[in-house]
Amino acid sequence: MTNDPTTATTAAHVEPIAADVSDVASDVARRLEAILLIVEEPQSLVSLAAAVSAPVPAVRQALESLVDDYDGRSGGPMRGFELREVGGGWRLYVREELDDLVSEFVGGQAPSRLSQAALETLAVIAYKQPVTRSQVASIRAVNVDSVVRTLVARGLITELFADAETGAINYGTTDALLTHLGINSLDELPHISPLLDGADEVGDGAEEGGRR
């Protein structure tokens, strides 16, 4: 049996090419993880592909690989978080069976006074709910990402639902806020228009939204 030099040469090139493809896939997955760790709302395949400068099919494959990895289907342990596709977008979430653990941990943290920025953001959400972060940011004319995270962690607001078209998370207040304020419902909140100049838009939203 004679050796075919053409076959040998081809085989010699296949292994490096396969290794290069694997390295590219791993790099895409790492970059996706970095983005997913900081986003507050589900991100579409297109937006993720643009963020990591990779083709949509490659991003889809990388996301599915991350799902398998986090779920322990790739030989490693199951993680305490999972990657879900919600409302047409992708986002990291705490696993449902660990929700109580996380809630107890957050609730056990030493309480601190809310900052002025947090109070203002909380007021907008209370009067405009359901409302997205971008809508709150538009009203306050500042970025509210960190403030919203703080209010969620304190149990004063919660995620209500994701917009079916944009994937944007809509927030609303919780019963814990009512308890802190000593009221039974949002209907007991004062009308905001007489209190703040130029607040008509927020007041109108309250009448149409959470203060029905």
TORPA-4810 file (N, C-alpha, C, O; in nm, 3 decimals):
<nodes>
NODE_1_0.086_-0.119_0.000_0.000_0.000_0.000_0.089_0.123_0.000_0.178_0.136_0.085_M
NODE_2_0.067_0.212_-0.092_0.153_0.330_-0.105_0.086_0.448_-0.038_-0.036_0.458_-0.033_T
NODE_3_0.170_0.538_0.013_0.118_0.660_0.076_0.090_0.764_-0.030_0.171_0.786_-0.120_N
NODE_4_-0.026_0.829_-0.019_-0.063_0.935_-0.112_-0.018_1.068_-0.052_-0.076_1.112_0.047_D
NODE_5_0.083_1.134_-0.109_0.133_1.259_-0.054_0.028_1.369_-0.053_0.030_1.457_0.033_P
NODE_6_-0.065_1.363_-0.149_-0.171_1.466_-0.152_-0.261_1.453_-0.031_-0.297_1.553_0.032_T
NODE_7_-0.298_1.329_0.002_-0.382_1.303_0.120_-0.312_1.346_0.246_-0.373_1.406_0.335_T
NODE_8_-0.184_1.315_0.257_-0.107_1.350_0.376_-0.100_1.501_0.393_-0.113_1.553_0.504_A
NODE_9_-0.078_1.572_0.281_-0.069_1.718_0.288_-0.202_1.779_0.330_-0.205_1.872_0.411_T
NODE_10_-0.314_1.725_0.275_-0.447_1.776_0.310_-0.475_1.754_0.458_-0.524_1.845_0.525_T
NODE_11_-0.446_1.636_0.509_-0.470_1.605_0.650_-0.389_1.696_0.740_-0.435_1.734_0.848_A
NODE_12_-0.269_1.732_0.696_-0.183_1.819_0.777_-0.243_1.957_0.793_-0.216_2.025_0.892_A
NODE_13_-0.324_1.999_0.695_-0.384_2.132_0.701_-0.519_2.133_0.771_-0.562_2.238_0.820_H
NODE_14_-0.586_2.018_0.777_-0.719_2.013_0.837_-0.713_2.044_0.986_-0.796_2.120_1.038_V
NODE_15_-0.616_1.985_1.056_-0.609_2.003_1.202_-0.587_2.148_1.242_-0.658_2.195_1.331_E
NODE_16_-0.492_2.222_1.183_-0.475_2.363_1.219_-0.599_2.446_1.189_-0.633_2.536_1.266_P
NODE_17_-0.667_2.418_1.077_-0.787_2.494_1.041_-0.897_2.470_1.144_-0.964_2.564_1.187_I
NODE_18_-0.915_2.343_1.184_-1.016_2.311_1.285_-0.984_2.381_1.417_-1.075_2.428_1.485_A
NODE_19_-0.855_2.387_1.452_-0.815_2.453_1.576_-0.844_2.602_1.569_-0.888_2.661_1.668_A
NODE_20_-0.820_2.662_1.452_-0.846_2.805_1.436_-0.996_2.836_1.451_-1.033_2.934_1.516_D
NODE_21_-1.080_2.751_1.392_-1.225_2.768_1.401_-1.269_2.760_1.547_-1.352_2.839_1.592_V
NODE_22_-1.213_2.663_1.621_-1.247_2.646_1.761_-1.206_2.768_1.842_-1.280_2.812_1.930_S
NODE_23_-1.088_2.823_1.814_-1.041_2.941_1.885_-1.131_3.060_1.860_-1.160_3.137_1.952_D
NODE_24_-1.176_3.076_1.736_-1.266_3.187_1.702_-1.397_3.173_1.777_-1.449_3.272_1.830_V
NODE_25_-1.452_3.051_1.781_-1.579_3.027_1.851_-1.565_3.057_2.000_-1.655_3.116_2.060_A
NODE_26_-1.454_3.017_2.058_-1.431_3.043_2.200_-1.418_3.192_2.227_-1.465_3.241_2.329_S
NODE_27_-1.354_3.263_2.136_-1.337_3.407_2.152_-1.472_3.478_2.145_-1.498_3.571_2.222_D
NODE_28_-1.558_3.435_2.053_-1.691_3.494_2.041_-1.770_3.469_2.169_-1.838_3.559_2.219_V
NODE_29_-1.761_3.347_2.223_-1.833_3.313_2.346_-1.785_3.398_2.462_-1.866_3.445_2.542_A
NODE_30_-1.653_3.420_2.474_-1.599_3.502_2.582_-1.648_3.646_2.573_-1.684_3.707_2.674_R
NODE_31_-1.649_3.698_2.452_-1.695_3.837_2.434_-1.843_3.850_2.464_-1.888_3.950_2.520_R
NODE_32_-1.920_3.747_2.426_-2.063_3.749_2.458_-2.085_3.748_2.608_-2.171_3.820_2.659_L
NODE_33_-2.008_3.667_2.680_-2.020_3.662_2.825_-1.997_3.799_2.887_-2.069_3.840_2.978_E
NODE_34_-1.896_3.869_2.838_-1.864_4.002_2.891_-1.982_4.098_2.874_-2.012_4.176_2.963_A
NODE_35_-2.048_4.091_2.759_-2.163_4.177_2.733_-2.282_4.136_2.819_-2.349_4.220_2.879_I
NODE_36_-2.308_4.005_2.825_-2.425_3.954_2.897_-2.415_3.980_3.047_-2.517_3.989_3.115_L
NODE_37_-2.294_3.993_3.100_-2.277_4.018_3.243_-2.322_4.157_3.284_-2.352_4.180_3.401_L
NODE_38_-2.327_4.251_3.190_-2.356_4.389_3.228_-2.490_4.440_3.177_-2.537_4.545_3.222_I
NODE_39_-2.554_4.367_3.084_-2.680_4.419_3.028_-2.794_4.403_3.128_-2.796_4.308_3.207_V
NODE_40_-2.888_4.495_3.124_-3.003_4.494_3.213_-3.127_4.435_3.145_-3.221_4.394_3.213_E
NODE_41_-3.126_4.432_3.013_-3.243_4.385_2.940_-3.199_4.282_2.836_-3.084_4.284_2.792_E
NODE_42_-3.289_4.191_2.797_-3.255_4.091_2.695_-3.206_4.158_2.567_-3.262_4.257_2.521_P
NODE_43_-3.101_4.102_2.510_-3.041_4.156_2.388_-3.068_4.064_2.270_-3.054_3.942_2.281_Q
NODE_44_-3.106_4.122_2.157_-3.136_4.043_2.038_-3.007_3.987_1.979_-2.897_4.033_2.009_S
NODE_45_-3.023_3.887_1.893_-2.907_3.829_1.824_-2.834_3.935_1.743_-2.711_3.939_1.741_L
NODE_46_-2.909_4.020_1.677_-2.848_4.123_1.593_-2.764_4.220_1.676_-2.652_4.254_1.639_V
NODE_47_-2.820_4.265_1.791_-2.746_4.360_1.874_-2.622_4.295_1.935_-2.518_4.359_1.948_S
NODE_48_-2.633_4.169_1.973_-2.517_4.098_2.027_-2.410_4.077_1.920_-2.291_4.091_1.946_L
NODE_49_-2.455_4.043_1.799_-2.360_4.024_1.689_-2.286_4.154_1.660_-2.165_4.152_1.635_A
NODE_50_-2.357_4.266_1.664_-2.292_4.395_1.641_-2.195_4.428_1.753_-2.088_4.484_1.730_A
NODE_51_-2.232_4.392_1.876_-2.148_4.423_1.992_-2.016_4.348_1.990_-1.913_4.402_2.028_A
NODE_52_-2.019_4.222_1.945_-1.897_4.141_1.946_-1.834_4.128_1.808_-1.736_4.056_1.790_V
NODE_53_-1.891_4.200_1.709_-1.837_4.200_1.573_-1.824_4.058_1.516_-1.718_4.017_1.469_S
NODE_54_-1.934_3.985_1.521_-1.934_3.848_1.470_-2.063_3.824_1.393_-2.163_3.891_1.418_A
NODE_55_-2.062_3.728_1.299_-2.184_3.697_1.222_-2.293_3.643_1.313_-2.265_3.578_1.414_P
NODE_56_-2.417_3.669_1.277_-2.531_3.623_1.357_-2.529_3.471_1.377_-2.552_3.426_1.490_V
NODE_57_-2.504_3.388_1.273_-2.501_3.243_1.295_-2.395_3.202_1.398_-2.418_3.112_1.479_P
NODE_58_-2.279_3.269_1.395_-2.173_3.237_1.491_-2.216_3.274_1.632_-2.184_3.203_1.728_A
NODE_59_-2.287_3.384_1.645_-2.336_3.428_1.777_-2.441_3.330_1.828_-2.439_3.293_1.946_V
NODE_60_-2.532_3.288_1.741_-2.634_3.191_1.780_-2.568_3.062_1.830_-2.609_3.007_1.933_R
NODE_61_-2.468_3.015_1.758_-2.399_2.892_1.797_-2.327_2.911_1.930_-2.327_2.821_2.015_Q
NODE_62_-2.265_3.027_1.949_-2.192_3.054_2.073_-2.288_3.061_2.191_-2.257_3.011_2.299_A
NODE_63_-2.405_3.122_2.172_-2.505_3.131_2.279_-2.554_2.991_2.319_-2.567_2.961_2.438_L
NODE_64_-2.581_2.908_2.220_-2.625_2.772_2.250_-2.516_2.695_2.324_-2.546_2.613_2.411_E
NODE_65_-2.390_2.722_2.289_-2.278_2.659_2.359_-2.271_2.705_2.503_-2.243_2.625_2.593_S
NODE_66_-2.296_2.834_2.527_-2.295_2.887_2.663_-2.409_2.829_2.745_-2.392_2.799_2.864_L
NODE_67_-2.526_2.812_2.683_-2.640_2.752_2.752_-2.603_2.612_2.801_-2.628_2.576_2.916_V
NODE_68_-2.545_2.533_2.712_-2.505_2.396_2.747_-2.400_2.398_2.858_-2.405_2.315_2.949_D
NODE_69_-2.307_2.493_2.851_-2.202_2.503_2.952_-2.261_2.536_3.088_-2.230_2.470_3.187_D
NODE_70_-2.348_2.638_3.094_-2.407_2.680_3.220_-2.499_2.572_3.278_-2.513_2.560_3.400_Y
NODE_71_-2.563_2.494_3.189_-2.654_2.389_3.235_-2.581_2.260_3.271_-2.644_2.162_3.313_D
NODE_72_-2.450_2.258_3.255_-2.372_2.141_3.293_-2.371_2.030_3.191_-2.335_1.916_3.222_G
NODE_73_-2.411_2.062_3.068_-2.417_1.959_2.964_-2.287_1.948_2.885_-2.277_1.869_2.791_R
NODE_74_-2.188_2.026_2.924_-2.059_2.021_2.853_-1.951_1.956_2.937_-1.832_1.971_2.907_S
NODE_75_-1.991_1.884_3.042_-1.894_1.814_3.123_-1.862_1.884_3.254_-1.804_1.824_3.345_G
NODE_76_-1.899_2.012_3.266_-1.873_2.086_3.389_-1.996_2.089_3.478_-2.098_2.030_3.444_G
NODE_77_-1.986_2.157_3.594_-2.100_2.164_3.686_-2.207_2.261_3.637_-2.178_2.353_3.560_P
NODE_78_-2.331_2.241_3.682_-2.437_2.336_3.654_-2.410_2.464_3.733_-2.378_2.459_3.852_M
NODE_79_-2.423_2.579_3.667_-2.397_2.707_3.732_-2.520_2.755_3.809_-2.631_2.704_3.790_R
NODE_80_-2.498_2.852_3.896_-2.607_2.910_3.972_-2.689_3.008_3.891_-2.790_3.059_3.938_G
NODE_81_-2.647_3.034_3.770_-2.721_3.122_3.679_-2.743_3.049_3.549_-2.681_2.945_3.523_F
NODE_82_-2.831_3.103_3.466_-2.859_3.041_3.337_-2.879_3.149_3.232_-2.907_3.264_3.263_E
NODE_83_-2.863_3.110_3.108_-2.880_3.200_2.995_-3.013_3.166_2.929_-3.033_3.055_2.881_L
NODE_84_-3.104_3.264_2.927_-3.236_3.240_2.871_-3.262_3.334_2.753_-3.209_3.444_2.746_R
NODE_85_-3.346_3.286_2.661_-3.397_3.370_2.553_-3.537_3.415_2.594_-3.629_3.334_2.603_E
NODE_86_-3.552_3.544_2.618_-3.678_3.600_2.667_-3.718_3.718_2.580_-3.638_3.808_2.557_V
NODE_87_-3.841_3.717_2.533_-3.890_3.830_2.454_-3.806_3.858_2.330_-3.791_3.974_2.291_G
NODE_88_-3.752_3.754_2.269_-3.672_3.773_2.149_-3.530_3.817_2.177_-3.457_3.854_2.084_G
NODE_89_-3.488_3.814_2.304_-3.352_3.854_2.338_-3.291_3.760_2.441_-3.360_3.675_2.497_G
NODE_90_-3.161_3.777_2.465_-3.087_3.689_2.554_-3.037_3.766_2.676_-2.995_3.881_2.666_W
NODE_91_-3.045_3.699_2.794_-2.999_3.762_2.918_-2.968_3.655_3.021_-3.026_3.546_3.018_R
NODE_92_-2.876_3.685_3.114_-2.842_3.595_3.223_-2.942_3.614_3.338_-2.979_3.727_3.370_L
NODE_93_-2.984_3.502_3.400_-3.076_3.506_3.513_-3.028_3.411_3.622_-2.961_3.312_3.593_Y
NODE_94_-3.063_3.443_3.747_-3.041_3.349_3.856_-3.136_3.231_3.835_-3.250_3.251_3.793_V
NODE_95_-3.091_3.110_3.863_-3.178_2.993_3.846_-3.296_3.002_3.944_-3.282_3.046_4.058_R
NODE_96_-3.411_2.960_3.895_-3.535_2.975_3.972_-3.525_2.912_4.109_-3.577_2.967_4.206_E
NODE_97_-3.458_2.796_4.119_-3.452_2.728_4.248_-3.363_2.801_4.349_-3.362_2.767_4.467_E
NODE_98_-3.290_2.902_4.303_-3.203_2.979_4.392_-3.258_3.118_4.421_-3.193_3.198_4.488_L
NODE_99_-3.378_3.147_4.371_-3.438_3.279_4.393_-3.452_3.311_4.541_-3.419_3.421_4.584_D
NODE_100_-3.501_3.214_4.620_-3.521_3.238_4.763_-3.389_3.267_4.832_-3.382_3.354_4.919_D
NODE_101_-3.285_3.194_4.794_-3.153_3.215_4.853_-3.104_3.357_4.828_-3.057_3.425_4.919_L
NODE_102_-3.116_3.401_4.704_-3.071_3.535_4.667_-3.155_3.641_4.739_-3.101_3.741_4.786_V
NODE_103_-3.287_3.619_4.747_-3.375_3.715_4.814_-3.339_3.727_4.962_-3.338_3.838_5.017_S
NODE_104_-3.310_3.615_5.026_-3.272_3.617_5.167_-3.140_3.691_5.186_-3.123_3.766_5.282_E
NODE_105_-3.046_3.669_5.094_-2.917_3.736_5.105_-2.932_3.886_5.090_-2.878_3.964_5.169_F
NODE_106_-3.008_3.926_4.987_-3.028_4.069_4.964_-3.104_4.132_5.080_-3.071_4.242_5.125_V
NODE_107_-3.206_4.061_5.129_-3.285_4.114_5.239_-3.207_4.124_5.369_-3.241_4.203_5.456_G
NODE_108_-3.103_4.041_5.381_-3.024_4.042_5.504_-2.915_4.146_5.508_-2.850_4.165_5.610_G
NODE_109_-2.895_4.214_5.397_-2.794_4.319_5.395_-2.839_4.437_5.480_-2.958_4.468_5.488_Q
NODE_110_-2.743_4.502_5.543_-2.775_4.617_5.629_-2.842_4.726_5.546_-2.787_4.770_5.445_A
NODE_111_-2.961_4.769_5.587_-3.030_4.873_5.510_-2.958_5.006_5.518_-2.894_5.038_5.618_P
NODE_112_-2.970_5.081_5.415_-2.911_5.215_5.413_-3.011_5.311_5.351_-3.103_5.270_5.281_S
NODE_113_-2.991_5.438_5.379_-3.083_5.537_5.325_-3.069_5.544_5.174_-2.959_5.532_5.120_R
NODE_114_-3.180_5.564_5.106_-3.177_5.581_4.962_-3.122_5.718_4.926_-3.150_5.817_4.994_L
NODE_115_-3.044_5.723_4.820_-2.991_5.850_4.773_-3.103_5.932_4.709_-3.211_5.881_4.681_S
NODE_116_-3.075_6.061_4.688_-3.173_6.146_4.623_-3.206_6.093_4.484_-3.322_6.096_4.442_Q
NODE_117_-3.104_6.045_4.412_-3.126_5.990_4.278_-3.217_5.868_4.283_-3.303_5.851_4.197_A
NODE_118_-3.198_5.783_4.385_-3.281_5.664_4.399_-3.424_5.701_4.432_-3.518_5.641_4.380_A
NODE_119_-3.442_5.801_4.519_-3.576_5.845_4.555_-3.650_5.902_4.435_-3.769_5.876_4.415_L
NODE_120_-3.578_5.981_4.354_-3.641_6.040_4.236_-3.679_5.932_4.135_-3.787_5.937_4.077_E
NODE_121_-3.590_5.836_4.115_-3.618_5.727_4.022_-3.735_5.644_4.072_-3.822_5.605_3.993_T
NODE_122_-3.738_5.616_4.202_-3.848_5.539_4.261_-3.981_5.612_4.243_-4.083_5.549_4.217_L
NODE_123_-3.979_5.743_4.256_-4.102_5.821_4.239_-4.153_5.812_4.096_-4.273_5.796_4.073_A
NODE_124_-4.062_5.822_3.999_-4.102_5.813_3.858_-4.164_5.677_3.829_-4.266_5.668_3.762_V
NODE_125_-4.101_5.570_3.881_-4.153_5.436_3.856_-4.289_5.418_3.923_-4.379_5.357_3.865_I
NODE_126_-4.304_5.471_4.043_-4.431_5.458_4.115_-4.545_5.524_4.040_-4.656_5.472_4.036_A
NODE_127_-4.517_5.640_3.979_-4.623_5.714_3.911_-4.644_5.671_3.765_-4.753_5.686_3.711_Y
NODE_128_-4.539_5.617_3.702_-4.548_5.585_3.559_-4.564_5.436_3.528_-4.589_5.399_3.413_K
NODE_129_-4.550_5.350_3.628_-4.548_5.206_3.603_-4.671_5.156_3.527_-4.781_5.208_3.543_Q
NODE_130_-4.649_5.052_3.443_-4.521_4.989_3.409_-4.436_5.080_3.321_-4.488_5.145_3.230_P
NODE_131_-4.305_5.083_3.347_-4.218_5.176_3.278_-4.081_5.112_3.259_-4.035_5.035_3.344_V
NODE_132_-4.016_5.143_3.148_-3.884_5.087_3.120_-3.775_5.179_3.172_-3.800_5.295_3.204_T
NODE_133_-3.654_5.128_3.180_-3.540_5.209_3.225_-3.518_5.328_3.133_-3.488_5.438_3.178_R
NODE_134_-3.532_5.305_3.002_-3.507_5.414_2.908_-3.611_5.525_2.925_-3.579_5.643_2.909_S
NODE_135_-3.734_5.488_2.958_-3.837_5.589_2.981_-3.808_5.668_3.108_-3.826_5.790_3.111_Q
NODE_136_-3.762_5.599_3.211_-3.725_5.668_3.336_-3.607_5.760_3.311_-3.605_5.874_3.359_V
NODE_137_-3.508_5.711_3.236_-3.391_5.791_3.205_-3.428_5.915_3.125_-3.370_6.022_3.144_A
NODE_138_-3.526_5.902_3.036_-3.571_6.016_2.956_-3.635_6.122_3.045_-3.614_6.241_3.024_S
NODE_139_-3.713_6.079_3.143_-3.779_6.173_3.233_-3.677_6.242_3.324_-3.686_6.362_3.348_I
NODE_140_-3.581_6.166_3.375_-3.484_6.221_3.469_-3.364_6.283_3.399_-3.286_6.355_3.461_R
NODE_141_-3.349_6.255_3.269_-3.238_6.310_3.189_-3.102_6.265_3.240_-3.003_6.337_3.226_A
NODE_142_-3.096_6.146_3.301_-2.970_6.088_3.346_-2.978_5.936_3.330_-3.087_5.880_3.317_V
NODE_143_-2.864_5.870_3.331_-2.860_5.725_3.327_-2.907_5.669_3.462_-2.862_5.714_3.567_N
NODE_144_-2.996_5.572_3.458_-3.054_5.520_3.583_-3.023_5.371_3.604_-3.085_5.309_3.691_V
NODE_145_-2.931_5.315_3.529_-2.904_5.171_3.536_-2.869_5.126_3.678_-2.930_5.033_3.731_D
NODE_146_-2.770_5.193_3.739_-2.725_5.151_3.872_-2.832_5.175_3.977_-2.845_5.096_4.071_S
NODE_147_-2.908_5.283_3.961_-3.014_5.314_4.058_-3.124_5.208_4.051_-3.174_5.163_4.154_V
NODE_148_-3.161_5.169_3.930_-3.263_5.065_3.914_-3.216_4.934_3.977_-3.295_4.865_4.042_V
NODE_149_-3.089_4.899_3.958_-3.036_4.777_4.020_-3.047_4.785_4.172_-3.083_4.687_4.237_R
NODE_150_-3.018_4.902_4.227_-3.027_4.921_4.372_-3.170_4.903_4.421_-3.193_4.836_4.521_T
NODE_151_-3.265_4.961_4.349_-3.406_4.953_4.390_-3.458_4.810_4.379_-3.538_4.767_4.462_L
NODE_152_-3.413_4.736_4.276_-3.451_4.596_4.262_-3.393_4.515_4.378_-3.461_4.433_4.438_V
NODE_153_-3.265_4.540_4.409_-3.198_4.468_4.517_-3.263_4.495_4.652_-3.266_4.409_4.739_A
NODE_154_-3.316_4.617_4.669_-3.381_4.652_4.795_-3.526_4.602_4.801_-3.593_4.615_4.904_R
NODE_155_-3.573_4.544_4.691_-3.708_4.488_4.689_-3.818_4.591_4.677_-3.934_4.562_4.705_G
NODE_156_-3.782_4.713_4.634_-3.881_4.821_4.622_-3.947_4.822_4.485_-4.061_4.868_4.472_L
NODE_157_-3.878_4.772_4.383_-3.935_4.758_4.250_-3.903_4.618_4.199_-3.816_4.550_4.253_I
NODE_158_-3.973_4.577_4.095_-3.951_4.444_4.040_-3.975_4.446_3.890_-4.039_4.537_3.838_T
NODE_159_-3.922_4.346_3.822_-3.946_4.332_3.678_-4.086_4.276_3.659_-4.120_4.170_3.713_E
NODE_160_-4.168_4.346_3.581_-4.305_4.302_3.557_-4.316_4.213_3.433_-4.375_4.105_3.438_L
NODE_161_-4.259_4.261_3.322_-4.265_4.184_3.198_-4.169_4.245_3.097_-4.122_4.358_3.115_F
NODE_162_-4.139_4.169_2.992_-4.054_4.218_2.884_-4.141_4.256_2.766_-4.232_4.181_2.729_A
NODE_163_-4.114_4.370_2.707_-4.190_4.414_2.590_-4.174_4.312_2.478_-4.063_4.270_2.446_D
NODE_164_-4.286_4.272_2.419_-4.284_4.167_2.317_-4.204_4.207_2.194_-4.147_4.120_2.127_A
NODE_165_-4.199_4.335_2.162_-4.131_4.379_2.040_-3.985_4.416_2.065_-3.897_4.377_1.989_E
NODE_166_-3.959_4.491_2.171_-3.823_4.542_2.196_-3.745_4.459_2.296_-3.622_4.467_2.300_T
NODE_167_-3.814_4.380_2.379_-3.746_4.304_2.483_-3.714_4.388_2.605_-3.656_4.337_2.701_G
NODE_168_-3.752_4.515_2.605_-3.723_4.604_2.718_-3.802_4.559_2.841_-3.920_4.528_2.832_A
NODE_169_-3.734_4.556_2.955_-3.798_4.518_3.080_-3.881_4.633_3.135_-3.834_4.746_3.144_I
NODE_170_-4.005_4.604_3.171_-4.092_4.703_3.235_-4.091_4.680_3.385_-4.105_4.567_3.432_N
NODE_171_-4.075_4.788_3.460_-4.064_4.780_3.606_-4.188_4.837_3.674_-4.258_4.921_3.619_Y
NODE_172_-4.213_4.789_3.795_-4.320_4.841_3.877_-4.281_4.829_4.023_-4.182_4.763_4.056_G
NODE_173_-4.357_4.893_4.111_-4.325_4.888_4.253_-4.379_4.760_4.316_-4.461_4.690_4.256_T
NODE_174_-4.333_4.729_4.436_-4.372_4.608_4.507_-4.455_4.642_4.630_-4.471_4.758_4.666_T
NODE_175_-4.508_4.538_4.692_-4.583_4.557_4.816_-4.491_4.609_4.927_-4.537_4.675_5.020_D
NODE_176_-4.362_4.579_4.915_-4.268_4.628_5.016_-4.266_4.780_5.019_-4.252_4.840_5.126_A
NODE_177_-4.279_4.843_4.902_-4.281_4.990_4.899_-4.405_5.042_4.971_-4.397_5.139_5.046_L
NODE_178_-4.519_4.978_4.947_-4.642_5.020_5.015_-4.624_5.010_5.166_-4.669_5.097_5.241_L
NODE_179_-4.559_4.903_5.210_-4.536_4.885_5.353_-4.448_4.996_5.409_-4.476_5.051_5.515_T
NODE_180_-4.341_5.029_5.336_-4.251_5.134_5.381_-4.322_5.270_5.386_-4.294_5.351_5.474_H
NODE_181_-4.412_5.293_5.292_-4.484_5.420_5.287_-4.604_5.423_5.381_-4.658_5.530_5.409_L
NODE_182_-4.645_5.306_5.429_-4.758_5.298_5.519_-4.890_5.322_5.450_-4.982_5.380_5.508_G
NODE_183_-4.902_5.277_5.323_-5.026_5.292_5.248_-5.072_5.155_5.198_-4.994_5.060_5.195_I
NODE_184_-5.198_5.148_5.158_-5.254_5.021_5.113_-5.246_5.002_4.962_-5.242_4.889_4.914_N
NODE_185_-5.245_5.112_4.888_-5.238_5.102_4.743_-5.177_5.229_4.686_-5.164_5.330_4.755_S
NODE_186_-5.140_5.222_4.560_-5.081_5.338_4.493_-5.182_5.451_4.476_-5.144_5.566_4.452_L
NODE_187_-5.311_5.419_4.488_-5.413_5.523_4.477_-5.399_5.627_4.588_-5.451_5.738_4.576_D
NODE_188_-5.330_5.590_4.695_-5.313_5.682_4.807_-5.195_5.776_4.790_-5.174_5.866_4.872_E
NODE_189_-5.117_5.757_4.682_-5.008_5.850_4.656_-5.065_5.987_4.623_-5.170_5.997_4.559_L
NODE_190_-4.997_6.094_4.664_-5.048_6.229_4.633_-5.035_6.258_4.484_-4.946_6.203_4.418_P
NODE_191_-5.121_6.342_4.432_-5.108_6.386_4.294_-4.980_6.467_4.283_-4.955_6.557_4.363_H
NODE_192_-4.900_6.436_4.185_-4.769_6.498_4.177_-4.771_6.634_4.108_-4.682_6.716_4.132_I
NODE_193_-4.869_6.660_4.024_-4.872_6.785_3.948_-4.866_6.910_4.036_-4.791_7.002_4.003_S
NODE_194_-4.941_6.917_4.147_-4.934_7.038_4.228_-4.801_7.054_4.302_-4.771_7.162_4.352_P
NODE_195_-4.721_6.945_4.309_-4.600_6.947_4.389_-4.476_6.987_4.309_-4.385_7.048_4.364_L
NODE_196_-4.473_6.952_4.181_-4.354_6.974_4.101_-4.388_7.049_3.974_-4.483_7.013_3.904_L
NODE_197_-4.310_7.152_3.943_-4.330_7.225_3.817_-4.293_7.136_3.701_-4.194_7.064_3.707_D
NODE_198_-4.373_7.141_3.594_-4.341_7.066_3.473_-4.359_6.917_3.488_-4.303_6.840_3.409_G
NODE_199_-4.435_6.874_3.587_-4.452_6.731_3.611_-4.582_6.677_3.555_-4.624_6.566_3.590_A
NODE_200_-4.647_6.755_3.468_-4.776_6.713_3.416_-4.769_6.578_3.346_-4.859_6.495_3.359_D
NODE_201_-4.660_6.558_3.271_-4.647_6.433_3.196_-4.642_6.314_3.289_-4.705_6.211_3.264_E
NODE_202_-4.566_6.329_3.399_-4.555_6.220_3.495_-4.688_6.197_3.564_-4.730_6.084_3.585_V
NODE_203_-4.755_6.309_3.598_-4.884_6.296_3.665_-4.986_6.229_3.577_-5.062_6.144_3.623_G
NODE_204_-4.987_6.266_3.449_-5.082_6.203_3.356_-5.055_6.055_3.346_-5.147_5.974_3.341_D
NODE_205_-4.924_6.019_3.342_-4.888_5.879_3.332_-4.935_5.802_3.453_-4.972_5.685_3.443_G
NODE_206_-4.934_5.869_3.571_-4.977_5.801_3.691_-5.124_5.767_3.683_-5.167_5.660_3.724_A
NODE_207_-5.203_5.863_3.629_-5.345_5.838_3.619_-5.375_5.723_3.524_-5.468_5.646_3.547_E
NODE_208_-5.294_5.713_3.415_-5.321_5.611_3.313_-5.254_5.480_3.348_-5.298_5.374_3.302_E
NODE_209_-5.147_5.486_3.429_-5.069_5.366_3.456_-5.102_5.304_3.591_-5.211_5.253_3.614_G
NODE_210_-5.000_5.311_3.683_-5.011_5.237_3.808_-5.118_5.289_3.900_-5.164_5.214_3.987_G
NODE_211_-5.162_5.415_3.887_-5.259_5.469_3.982_-5.400_5.462_3.927_-5.477_5.558_3.939_R
NODE_212_-5.434_5.351_3.867_-5.571_5.335_3.818_-5.663_5.309_3.938_-5.784_5.292_3.920_R
</nodes>
